[in-house]
Amino acid sequence: MDPGTKVALCLPGGGATGAMYQIGALAALEDGVAGLGEHGFDLYVGTSSGASVAAVLAAGLRPERIYRAFLDPADTYFPLERKHLLRMDLVEWRRTAVAVWQTLRHGSASLFSRGPAPTPAMLWEELDRLYDALPAGFFSLDGYEGFLEEFFVRREVPNTFQQMPRTLRVLAHDLDSGEQVCFGDPGHEHVAITRACIASMAVPPFFSPVRIGQRHYIDAGAAQVSHLDVALAQGANVIVVVSPMVPVLAEAVPTGHGKKSSVRDKGLMWVMNQAIRIGMHKLLHESVQRIAASGRAEVLLIEPEPTDALLFMHNPASFAARRKILEHAYRTTRARLGTWFEDRSPAFLQAGYAPR
C-alpha cells in the first residue's frame, strides 16, 4: 500500500438487520483480503446502527468474532436483546399523560359550562393541544447505552474518541438547529462514544431525541449519507461503504399473515422504512458518482441486491432471520471479492489489497 493512502470504512444505518448485513460483509472482507483483519481501516465513520459497528471495529475487535457471536444463540460475546432497545421513554409518556389530562379537563370545562357552546374553532384548538402533547419518541435508548457501556468495559473498548486506536467519527443532527454534528471532531471529541452512538440512532418517531449538554440530537435519516464527505474531509482517498439501505423489490413479502405481494401489506412502519430506503439509496449513489467524477477518492460500494433486501423484512429478534442475513451477506461478498480482484478494482488497487 502507498504510504499516502488512507482507507475509510463508512457504515450507514439500517437497523438491527442492517447491522447484521454489515457484519457479514465485513467478515467476508476480513477473510478474503490479506492483512485486513490485522490492520483494519485507517478511519471509521458510522451513522445510526452503523455507528455501534464502527465503534467496536475502530477499537480493534474483529468482524469475524462478532459474526460468529450472532450466528450462535448460545454465544454471549455480544448479548444484545430486544429489551435493550425497546424500553419505553417513561419521562416522555408521563409528560404526555399530564398534558392530555389538562387538555381534556380544560375542554370538558368549556363544553359543560353554562356559557355559550364552544365553537368548532375552539374544539380544533383543543385538538391542537393534544397534538402538541404527543411524546417526542416512543422508546428511550438509555437501555442500549447501558448495554453498550457494559460491553465496552468487558471487551476493553475505550469510551472516548481520543483513546481509540483508530480514528472514529459518529454523525448525528442537532434537533433544534438542523446542523450536522460529527462527534470526534474538535469541539465534540469530549462526548462519550456510547452517548454519540445513541444520539446517532435516535430516529423519529421510534426513539426520543438524545440530550448531550444543552442540545438534543437525532438520526436525520437520508441526511446521514454525508458520511462520505466526512471521510474525504479526514483525508481518505479510498472509501469502502457497506450500505444495507436498498429499496426492497417486493415479490413475496413476509408478513405475520403469510406472504403478500406488496410492502403495503407489511403495514405503516415498513411503508415508512421503504420511503427512507428510497431516499438514502438515491442520495448515496449520487454521492458516490460525484466523488468518483471528482477523482478525489476511489469508492467501493457494497450493498445487497433489491431482491435480497427482502431478508431485512424478517423479524431481527429471530435467530433464524439473523443467520439468513449474516450468511447471505458473507456469501455474496466473498463471491464479489473474486470479481473485484479479477477486474482489478480501482479501490482495491489504490488500497493495495491482495487476495488472502
Kinemage of the C-alpha trace (Angstrom):
@kinemage 1
@onewidth
@group {chain A} dominant
@subgroup {mainchain}
@vectorlist {calphas} color= white
{ca met a 1} P 0.000 0.000 0.000
{ca asp a 2} L 1.154 3.506 -0.860
{ca pro a 3} L 2.114 5.314 2.403
{ca gly a 4} L -0.081 8.215 1.291
{ca thr a 5} L -3.162 6.031 1.005
{ca lys a 6} L -5.825 6.409 3.693
{ca val a 7} L -8.701 3.914 3.634
{ca ala a 8} L -12.009 4.778 5.287
{ca leu a 9} L -14.867 2.473 6.183
{ca cys a 10} L -18.297 4.109 6.114
{ca leu a 11} L -21.225 2.338 7.769
{ca pro a 12} L -24.625 3.988 7.332
{ca gly a 13} L -27.628 2.871 9.345
{ca gly a 14} L -30.162 0.199 8.595
{ca gly a 15} L -31.482 -1.026 11.917
{ca ala a 16} L -30.614 -4.339 13.537
{ca thr a 17} L -30.920 -6.282 10.304
{ca gly a 18} L -28.756 -3.722 8.504
{ca ala a 19} L -26.036 -4.112 11.128
{ca met a 20} L -26.185 -7.900 10.579
{ca tyr a 21} L -25.602 -7.362 6.858
{ca gln a 22} L -22.634 -5.115 7.550
{ca ile a 23} L -21.066 -7.611 9.950
{ca gly a 24} L -21.467 -10.469 7.488
{ca ala a 25} L -19.991 -8.447 4.615
{ca leu a 26} L -17.057 -7.227 6.727
{ca ala a 27} L -16.328 -10.755 7.961
{ca ala a 28} L -16.091 -11.796 4.301
{ca leu a 29} L -13.699 -8.913 3.555
{ca glu a 30} L -11.571 -9.880 6.552
{ca asp a 31} L -11.391 -13.498 5.387
{ca gly a 32} L -10.749 -12.666 1.724
{ca val a 33} L -8.304 -9.735 1.834
{ca ala a 34} L -4.765 -10.371 3.024
{ca gly a 35} L -3.842 -8.450 6.160
{ca leu a 36} L -7.164 -6.626 6.523
{ca gly a 37} L -8.070 -8.435 9.733
{ca glu a 38} L -4.783 -7.471 11.386
{ca his a 39} L -4.576 -3.878 10.153
{ca gly a 40} L -8.220 -2.844 9.679
{ca phe a 41} L -9.022 0.537 8.161
{ca asp a 42} L -7.477 3.936 8.847
{ca leu a 43} L -10.773 5.708 9.513
{ca tyr a 44} L -14.219 4.562 10.639
{ca val a 45} L -17.334 6.667 10.041
{ca gly a 46} L -20.645 5.406 11.420
{ca thr a 47} L -24.219 6.633 11.463
{ca ser a 48} L -27.293 5.243 13.222
{ca ser a 49} L -26.946 1.468 13.782
{ca gly a 50} L -23.702 1.572 11.798
{ca ala a 51} L -22.183 3.810 14.490
{ca ser a 52} L -22.041 0.965 17.024
{ca val a 53} L -20.469 -1.372 14.477
{ca ala a 54} L -17.914 1.283 13.508
{ca ala a 55} L -17.064 1.932 17.165
{ca val a 56} L -16.265 -1.677 18.075
{ca leu a 57} L -14.251 -2.177 14.874
{ca ala a 58} L -12.283 1.038 15.427
{ca ala a 59} L -11.322 -0.394 18.821
{ca gly a 60} L -9.748 -3.394 17.106
{ca leu a 61} L -12.459 -6.022 17.571
{ca arg a 62} L -12.642 -8.441 14.655
{ca pro a 63} L -15.754 -8.647 12.431
{ca glu a 64} L -15.312 -12.421 12.216
{ca arg a 65} L -15.706 -12.791 16.002
{ca ile a 66} L -18.872 -10.685 16.078
{ca tyr a 67} L -20.150 -12.633 13.068
{ca arg a 68} L -19.759 -15.928 14.933
{ca ala a 69} L -21.409 -14.472 18.031
{ca phe a 70} L -24.571 -13.576 16.147
{ca leu a 71} L -24.674 -16.922 14.347
{ca asp a 72} L -24.761 -18.855 17.609
{ca pro a 73} L -27.664 -18.095 20.008
{ca ala a 74} L -25.633 -19.589 22.861
{ca asp a 75} L -22.676 -17.244 22.292
{ca thr a 76} L -22.701 -14.409 24.846
{ca tyr a 77} L -19.938 -12.322 23.259
{ca phe a 78} L -22.437 -9.591 22.272
{ca pro a 79} L -25.637 -10.488 24.178
{ca leu a 80} L -27.944 -7.845 22.716
{ca glu a 81} L -31.633 -8.416 23.459
{ca arg a 82} L -34.842 -6.699 22.468
{ca lys a 83} L -35.235 -5.256 25.991
{ca his a 84} L -32.094 -3.171 25.496
{ca leu a 85} L -33.701 -1.300 22.602
{ca leu a 86} L -37.446 -1.315 23.232
{ca arg a 87} L -37.597 0.471 26.570
{ca met a 88} L -40.493 2.885 26.921
{ca asp a 89} L -39.494 6.502 27.471
{ca leu a 90} L -41.415 6.960 30.718
{ca val a 91} L -40.417 10.613 31.056
{ca glu a 92} L -41.984 11.448 27.697
{ca trp a 93} L -45.103 9.370 28.310
{ca arg a 94} L -45.549 10.975 31.740
{ca arg a 95} L -45.351 14.417 30.151
{ca thr a 96} L -47.906 13.312 27.562
{ca ala a 97} L -50.301 11.931 30.198
{ca val a 98} L -50.206 15.182 32.187
{ca ala a 99} L -50.730 17.297 29.070
{ca val a 100} L -53.634 15.135 27.854
{ca trp a 101} L -55.329 15.299 31.266
{ca gln a 102} L -55.011 19.089 31.362
{ca thr a 103} L -56.361 19.384 27.821
{ca leu a 104} L -59.337 17.106 28.495
{ca arg a 105} L -60.124 18.906 31.730
{ca his a 106} L -59.999 22.280 30.017
{ca gly a 107} L -62.069 21.045 27.085
{ca ser a 108} L -64.742 19.390 29.240
{ca ala a 109} L -64.992 22.516 31.405
{ca ser a 110} L -65.681 24.583 28.306
{ca leu a 111} L -68.149 22.031 26.945
{ca phe a 112} L -70.258 21.720 30.095
{ca ser a 113} L -70.099 25.323 31.237
{ca arg a 114} L -73.266 27.432 31.264
{ca gly a 115} L -71.747 29.877 28.861
{ca pro a 116} L -72.061 29.845 25.085
{ca ala a 117} L -71.352 26.497 23.421
{ca pro a 118} L -67.773 26.201 22.202
{ca thr a 119} L -67.292 26.952 18.534
{ca pro a 120} L -65.716 24.408 16.142
{ca ala a 121} L -62.591 26.596 16.085
{ca met a 122} L -62.267 26.273 19.857
{ca leu a 123} L -62.644 22.484 19.644
{ca trp a 124} L -59.925 22.309 16.990
{ca glu a 125} L -57.721 24.392 19.248
{ca glu a 126} L -58.121 21.778 21.973
{ca leu a 127} L -57.197 19.059 19.465
{ca asp a 128} L -54.086 21.049 18.566
{ca arg a 129} L -53.100 20.942 22.235
{ca leu a 130} L -53.429 17.160 22.169
{ca tyr a 131} L -51.265 17.072 19.051
{ca asp a 132} L -48.536 19.053 20.834
{ca ala a 133} L -48.777 16.705 23.805
{ca leu a 134} L -47.584 13.676 21.862
{ca pro a 135} L -44.312 12.178 23.163
{ca ala a 136} L -41.065 13.130 21.413
{ca gly a 137} L -40.419 9.405 20.928
{ca phe a 138} L -41.946 6.083 21.894
{ca phe a 139} L -38.776 4.496 23.260
{ca ser a 140} L -35.648 5.585 25.106
{ca leu a 141} L -32.159 4.480 24.067
{ca asp a 142} L -30.811 4.691 27.617
{ca gly a 143} L -31.063 0.907 27.990
{ca tyr a 144} L -28.985 0.353 24.872
{ca glu a 145} L -26.434 2.895 26.066
{ca gly a 146} L -26.076 0.962 29.328
{ca phe a 147} L -25.675 -2.306 27.429
{ca leu a 148} L -23.039 -0.770 25.166
{ca glu a 149} L -21.128 0.679 28.136
{ca glu a 150} L -21.017 -2.752 29.798
{ca phe a 151} L -19.842 -4.346 26.570
{ca phe a 152} L -17.081 -1.746 26.205
{ca val a 153} L -15.866 -2.458 29.743
{ca arg a 154} L -15.891 -6.241 29.271
{ca arg a 155} L -14.044 -6.088 25.938
{ca glu a 156} L -11.694 -3.271 26.968
{ca val a 157} L -13.039 -0.880 24.363
{ca pro a 158} L -12.227 2.776 25.172
{ca asn a 159} L -15.253 5.026 25.522
{ca thr a 160} L -13.507 8.223 24.424
{ca phe a 161} L -12.608 9.288 20.902
{ca gln a 162} L -9.088 10.299 21.959
{ca gln a 163} L -8.253 6.793 23.235
{ca met a 164} L -9.482 4.914 20.179
{ca pro a 165} L -6.587 3.136 18.423
{ca arg a 166} L -8.070 4.157 15.058
{ca thr a 167} L -9.866 7.336 14.062
{ca leu a 168} L -13.620 7.178 14.627
{ca arg a 169} L -16.326 9.639 13.662
{ca val a 170} L -20.041 9.364 14.502
{ca leu a 171} L -22.669 11.540 12.823
{ca ala a 172} L -25.933 12.932 14.182
{ca his a 173} L -28.034 16.064 13.661
{ca asp a 174} L -28.903 18.811 16.109
{ca leu a 175} L -32.685 18.715 16.523
{ca asp a 176} L -33.128 22.452 17.119
{ca ser a 177} L -30.738 23.836 14.508
{ca gly a 178} L -30.784 21.114 11.856
{ca glu a 179} L -26.990 21.152 11.696
{ca gln a 180} L -24.957 18.009 11.246
{ca val a 181} L -22.629 17.198 14.122
{ca cys a 182} L -19.568 14.986 13.742
{ca phe a 183} L -18.728 13.511 17.126
{ca gly a 184} L -14.979 13.055 17.415
{ca asp a 185} L -14.194 16.315 15.617
{ca pro a 186} L -12.747 19.244 17.606
{ca gly a 187} L -15.462 20.663 19.825
{ca his a 188} L -17.291 17.342 20.005
{ca glu a 189} L -14.477 14.980 20.938
{ca his a 190} L -15.354 15.132 24.653
{ca val a 191} L -18.630 13.205 24.191
{ca ala a 192} L -18.571 9.558 25.276
{ca ile a 193} L -18.654 7.219 22.284
{ca thr a 194} L -21.620 5.291 23.658
{ca arg a 195} L -23.577 8.547 24.022
{ca ala a 196} L -22.645 9.607 20.498
{ca cys a 197} L -23.817 6.214 19.190
{ca ile a 198} L -27.299 6.510 20.684
{ca ala a 199} L -27.569 10.132 19.525
{ca ser a 200} L -26.897 8.882 16.009
{ca met a 201} L -29.524 6.141 16.438
{ca ala a 202} L -32.380 8.357 17.670
{ca val a 203} L -34.625 8.028 14.628
{ca pro a 204} L -38.062 9.664 14.997
{ca pro a 205} L -40.708 8.707 15.962
{ca phe a 206} L -39.386 5.475 17.473
{ca phe a 207} L -36.669 6.879 19.732
{ca ser a 208} L -36.686 10.109 21.708
{ca pro a 209} L -34.006 12.715 20.914
{ca val a 210} L -30.824 12.227 22.930
{ca arg a 211} L -29.688 15.088 25.123
{ca ile a 212} L -25.987 15.952 25.250
{ca gly a 213} L -25.228 19.057 27.272
{ca gln a 214} L -27.968 21.544 26.442
{ca arg a 215} L -28.673 20.187 22.942
{ca his a 216} L -30.815 17.358 21.576
{ca tyr a 217} L -29.719 15.083 18.731
{ca ile a 218} L -31.466 12.763 16.290
{ca asp a 219} L -30.828 10.454 13.357
{ca ala a 220} L -31.924 12.569 10.398
{ca gly a 221} L -32.423 9.613 8.050
{ca ala a 222} L -31.354 10.269 4.472
{ca ala a 223} L -29.296 13.315 5.518
{ca gln a 224} L -26.812 10.961 7.194
{ca val a 225} L -25.352 9.814 3.843
{ca ser a 226} L -22.934 12.752 4.072
{ca his a 227} L -20.538 10.345 5.832
{ca leu a 228} L -18.650 10.068 2.516
{ca asp a 229} L -17.859 13.779 2.661
{ca val a 230} L -16.731 13.354 6.270
{ca ala a 231} L -14.312 10.648 5.114
{ca leu a 232} L -12.980 12.968 2.412
{ca ala a 233} L -12.536 15.785 4.920
{ca gln a 234} L -10.468 13.402 7.076
{ca gly a 235} L -8.103 12.790 4.122
{ca ala a 236} L -9.402 9.419 2.896
{ca asn a 237} L -8.603 8.586 -0.725
{ca val a 238} L -10.186 5.125 -0.658
{ca ile a 239} L -13.677 4.761 0.797
{ca val a 240} L -15.358 1.429 1.444
{ca val a 241} L -19.113 1.777 2.047
{ca val a 242} L -21.226 -1.093 3.338
{ca ser a 243} L -24.831 0.031 2.967
{ca pro a 244} L -27.849 -2.177 3.677
{ca met a 245} L -30.316 0.579 2.750
{ca val a 246} L -31.531 -0.619 -0.641
{ca pro a 247} L -35.216 -0.282 -1.627
{ca val a 248} L -36.969 -3.618 -1.402
{ca leu a 249} L -38.096 -5.104 -4.716
{ca ala a 250} L -41.309 -6.686 -3.491
{ca glu a 251} L -42.114 -10.158 -4.771
{ca ala a 252} L -43.221 -12.282 -1.820
{ca val a 253} L -43.261 -10.001 1.213
{ca pro a 254} L -43.122 -11.894 4.530
{ca thr a 255} L -45.833 -10.755 6.959
{ca gly a 256} L -47.466 -12.117 10.082
{ca his a 257} L -50.345 -13.246 7.842
{ca gly a 258} L -48.268 -15.124 5.293
{ca lys a 259} L -46.522 -13.933 2.149
{ca lys a 260} L -48.046 -10.950 0.382
{ca ser a 261} L -47.341 -9.104 -2.844
{ca ser a 262} L -46.764 -5.534 -1.635
{ca val a 263} L -44.806 -3.636 1.005
{ca arg a 264} L -48.171 -2.042 1.834
{ca asp a 265} L -49.237 -5.371 3.349
{ca lys a 266} L -46.366 -5.088 5.855
{ca gly a 267} L -48.000 -2.045 7.455
{ca leu a 268} L -47.191 1.564 8.317
{ca met a 269} L -43.705 1.011 9.715
{ca trp a 270} L -42.441 -0.747 6.631
{ca val a 271} L -44.033 1.786 4.286
{ca met a 272} L -42.003 4.410 6.208
{ca asn a 273} L -38.919 2.197 6.065
{ca gln a 274} L -39.246 1.779 2.291
{ca ala a 275} L -39.561 5.558 1.866
{ca ile a 276} L -36.358 6.088 3.875
{ca arg a 277} L -34.588 3.389 1.851
{ca ile a 278} L -35.555 5.059 -1.421
{ca gly a 279} L -34.204 8.432 -0.265
{ca met a 280} L -30.971 7.107 1.247
{ca his a 281} L -30.213 4.859 -1.719
{ca lys a 282} L -30.666 7.667 -4.223
{ca leu a 283} L -28.561 10.173 -2.268
{ca leu a 284} L -25.819 7.639 -1.569
{ca his a 285} L -25.434 6.721 -5.233
{ca glu a 286} L -25.375 10.395 -6.188
{ca ser a 287} L -22.605 10.977 -3.625
{ca val a 288} L -20.597 8.011 -4.932
{ca gln a 289} L -20.909 9.252 -8.518
{ca arg a 290} L -19.957 12.803 -7.532
{ca ile a 291} L -16.850 11.687 -5.643
{ca ala a 292} L -15.798 9.305 -8.427
{ca ala a 293} L -16.187 12.073 -11.014
{ca ser a 294} L -14.096 14.466 -8.925
{ca gly a 295} L -11.204 11.990 -8.724
{ca arg a 296} L -10.658 12.775 -5.045
{ca ala a 297} L -11.148 9.174 -3.909
{ca glu a 298} L -11.927 5.685 -5.112
{ca val a 299} L -15.200 4.356 -3.703
{ca leu a 300} L -16.183 0.707 -3.263
{ca leu a 301} L -19.891 0.311 -2.529
{ca ile a 302} L -21.075 -2.975 -1.029
{ca glu a 303} L -24.843 -3.395 -0.867
{ca pro a 304} L -27.455 -6.117 -1.328
{ca glu a 305} L -29.490 -6.588 -4.477
{ca pro a 306} L -33.051 -5.195 -4.293
{ca thr a 307} L -34.468 -8.727 -4.257
{ca asp a 308} L -32.053 -9.689 -1.456
{ca ala a 309} L -33.359 -6.804 0.645
{ca leu a 310} L -36.453 -8.915 1.354
{ca leu a 311} L -34.299 -10.580 4.018
{ca phe a 312} L -34.432 -7.381 6.070
{ca met a 313} L -38.205 -7.681 6.385
{ca his a 314} L -37.903 -10.670 8.713
{ca asn a 315} L -38.002 -10.206 12.485
{ca pro a 316} L -34.449 -9.278 13.652
{ca ala a 317} L -35.137 -10.926 17.023
{ca ser a 318} L -35.358 -14.273 15.240
{ca phe a 319} L -32.070 -16.181 15.220
{ca ala a 320} L -33.145 -17.894 12.001
{ca ala a 321} L -33.550 -14.480 10.349
{ca arg a 322} L -30.181 -13.303 11.709
{ca arg a 323} L -28.475 -16.403 10.331
{ca lys a 324} L -30.014 -15.885 6.894
{ca ile a 325} L -28.864 -12.265 6.713
{ca leu a 326} L -25.365 -12.926 8.095
{ca glu a 327} L -24.684 -15.914 5.857
{ca his a 328} L -26.147 -14.238 2.789
{ca ala a 329} L -24.042 -11.106 3.325
{ca tyr a 330} L -20.912 -13.207 3.854
{ca arg a 331} L -21.528 -15.470 0.864
{ca thr a 332} L -22.382 -12.728 -1.644
{ca thr a 333} L -19.493 -10.505 -0.545
{ca arg a 334} L -16.984 -13.370 -0.855
{ca ala a 335} L -18.291 -14.035 -4.362
{ca arg a 336} L -17.869 -10.373 -5.290
{ca leu a 337} L -14.326 -10.310 -3.914
{ca gly a 338} L -13.161 -12.662 -6.653
{ca thr a 339} L -14.720 -10.405 -9.281
{ca trp a 340} L -13.157 -7.272 -7.805
{ca phe a 341} L -9.694 -8.839 -7.788
{ca glu a 342} L -10.082 -10.226 -11.300
{ca asp a 343} L -11.368 -6.917 -12.662
{ca arg a 344} L -8.626 -5.029 -10.812
{ca ser a 345} L -10.998 -2.804 -8.866
{ca pro a 346} L -9.562 0.765 -8.704
{ca ala a 347} L -10.398 0.931 -4.986
{ca phe a 348} L -8.556 -2.339 -4.326
{ca leu a 349} L -5.569 -1.231 -6.391
{ca gln a 350} L -5.369 2.112 -4.609
{ca ala a 351} L -5.663 0.434 -1.205
{ca gly a 352} L -3.058 -2.176 -2.117
{ca tyr a 353} L -5.367 -5.077 -1.308
{ca ala a 354} L -4.382 -8.608 -2.319
{ca pro a 355} L -6.360 -11.854 -2.023
{ca arg a 356} L -5.679 -13.994 1.013
